[in-house]
């Protein structure tokens, strides 16, 4: 009989970025998150939740999440933000932001493939405005599947 794959219970919802997003200017990239140890966790997929406090974004607004991988487990690339934007291999996900004036945004990108490595994340604000002074977060919910379920 063939195995039937089932989802495992998701991991812990973890905040990757928070206060570093406060008042982040338009066309500006955040500092890198703390290291997320997927070289230990070995999750295959994740959902990324972006919460932006009240803002009035421009038409075509979006945020991009970039992922940095430490191939050797500890040394991350030393690219400038401008160079990182040109390196599509490190673009993790682009998330459109609604343009409803002066409202908070909560957007989830689902089923994103995680590398089995030590990784860090950066958010690129392309909303047309600076982010609010507080209340902004990027969180990760990791998960895998079980072929023996």
BELGI-V945406 format. One line per field, one symbol per residue. ss: DSSP state (H for helix, E for strand, L for the rest). phi: phi as a letter, one per 20 degrees, with the letter a starting at -180 (. if undefined). A space follows every 50 residues. Layout:
ss: ???
phi: ???
//
This chain:
ss: LLLLLEELLLLLLEEEELHHHLLLLLLEELLLLLLEEHHHHLLLEEEEEE EEEEELLLLLLEEEEEEEEELLLLLLLLLLHHHHHHLHHHEEEEEELLLL LLEEEEEEEEEEELLLLEEEEEEEEELLLLLLLLLLEEEEEEELEELLL
phi: .ffdfcfffgfefcfecbffeflfffmcdffffffdeffeflfecbdddd ddfgbdfegmfbcdddcddegenbdegdefgffffeeffdfeaddfdfdf flcfccccddlefefebfccccddecenbffgfandbcccceabccfdf
//
